[in-house]
Structure formats: C-alpha cells, structure tokens
Amino acid sequence: MSEREMIDELLDDGLVDWVSLQNVVWVCTSGTITPDTKRVALNVLHRLYSEELMVPGDLGETGFEDWAPPSETWVIRSEMELDALDWQPMGDGFWLRLTPHGRMIAREHAAAKDDDSA
C-alpha cells in the first residue's frame, strides 16, 4: 500500500471517529514493525500534520485536546511516544482528529470511491 493509500484510509477512518495510534501503526506497518515500516509510519504522520489533514491530541477532561503548536515538533513527539510504547500502543498513546481540510479531502475521497463502485 502506498503512503497516499495509507493516508486516505486514515482519513476515511477519521470521518467516523478519532483515529487511534494503534490504527495508525496497523495501517502503516500491517503488523510488522521494522525500521522500514517505522519510517513509513513517521512519514505518513508527517504528511498528515504538514498537509494539515489531521491534528494529534490526547483524550482529556474536555474531550479531544489538541497538542500545542508548533506542528513541526509533532513528528518528533509522535516518535518519542511510539518508542516509549515499543511501537505497540494497544489502545494507549495519542489520537488523531481530522481538521476541516482533512474532512473535506476525506469526503472527496469517499465520494470518488462511491463513483468508482457505481
């Protein structure tokens, strides 16, 4: 699966609910954690952040609490959290939510898939 396909799958998931770190790891590694699949996962996270498609955050008292800017630090923080969890979040770790731009792209992708299947 290409990085674009991984991003599209995560965006589709984001239309339904917040996306768990476990889901990101699964989509990007297919369950096989290697240096190469870790690099893919971090590249996908970088693209989600830099293309303003998704925002990382934690589940707190007020619901989803975005990580503080700057977004340039989010990939480093993501990698540190993944390393701390030994790349096996199993429900732990941060979550991702769609931005308005990400929601628009996800809806366009979903509509294109519907057109292709019709």
N, C-alpha and C positions, 0 to 999 in steps of 0.2 A: 504494500500500500504506500502511495506517495505521501509526502508531508501535506500536500494540499488535500488529499482524501482524508487524512487524519484530522486536519483542521475542520473540514466540512462535517465529519462525523461528530466531533466535539461540539460544533456549533449547533448541529441538529439536536443533540442531547440537551444543550442549553435552552432550547425552546421549551422544553418540558419542565426543567428544574435546574438548580445549581449543579455544576459538574464537580464530582469528587476528584481528588487527587488520584485515588485508586483507578478511576475510569481513565484518566489521562495516561497513567502508566500502562494500563492494559492496552489501550488503543495504540500507543506508540511502541510498545515492546512485544505485543502478543504473548506476554507472559515470560519472555526470555530476556533476562536482564544481563546485558553485556556492555562493555564500554561503547560499542557502536549504537546499541539501542538507547543507552542513556543519552548519548549525543543527539540522537533523533528527537527524543522527548524534550530535551532542553531547547533544541532548535524550534520545535513546534510551540513550546511555551513562549519563546522569544517572539515568534511571529504573532501569536495571539495577543501578546502585550503591545508590540511595536506597531502592529496594524490596527490597534485599538478595537479589537474584536471581543476580548474578554478581560476582566479585571480579577486578580486574585484577592482573596479575603478570608476572614475567619468567621465562624459562626459564634456570635456573641449574644449578649442580653437583648440587643436591639434587632437581632436577625443577622443578615449578612453585613459584615463590617469590612469595607474595602481596606486594602493595605494603603498606607500613606505613600504619596509620591516621594521621590521621582520614580517613574516606571522603569528607568534604566537600571535600578537596583533589584527589580523583582526577579529577574532570572537568577541572579546570584543568591538571593534569599530562597528562591524555589529549590535550587540545587542543594543549598545547605539543609533545608528541611527534608528533602528526599534522602540525602546522605544520612541524616540523623535517624531516619526511619528505615535505613538499609534498603531503600527503594522498594519497600513493601508496606505501603500506607495502611492497607486493610481497614479503611474507614477513618483513619487518622489523617492529620495534615490539613492543609488549606483547601479551599474550594474556589471555583471559578464561576463568575456570573457574566452573562452577556452584557455588552454595552449596547446603547441604541444602534450604533453602527453594526455591531456584531449580529444583533437581532434582525436588522434589515438584510444583511448578507445571508443569514441562515434561512430567512423566509424566501429569499430569491432562490437559494439552492433547493429548498423543499419544493417550490413551485416548478422549477426546472425538472426535478425528479418526477413530479406528477405528470408533467407534459411528456416526458420520455416514456412513461409507462402507459400512457393513454393510446 
